[in-house]
Amino acid sequence: MSLIKLFAIGLGLMGFIFLLQGLGLTASLWPSFMDNDLRWSLVGIVAMVAALLLWQRKA
């Protein structure tokens, strides 16, 4: 697996966690300053889209 694919996987997971925290779905598991802040959800969505674009990129 290429380095760009590994980076895309990490970026996608980070974006997913940011999305969940921004929506407040992880507040009961661990408190964060990102809870219930829709700006962090948008950052997560942008990160996941970027990860999908990187995944499709040819090495």
C-alpha positions, 0 to 999 in steps of 0.5 A: 500500500502506498504512502498516499493511501495510508495518509488518505486513510488517516485523514478520513478517520480523522475527519470522521471523528471530527464529524462525530465530535462536532455533532456531539455524538462522542460527548458521553465517551470523552468530553472535548471542546469540539462537542456540539460545534458545527464548524468542526463537523464541517472540517470533518466533512472537508477532511473526508472529501479530501481523503476520498480525492487522495485515495483516487489519485494515481501514485 
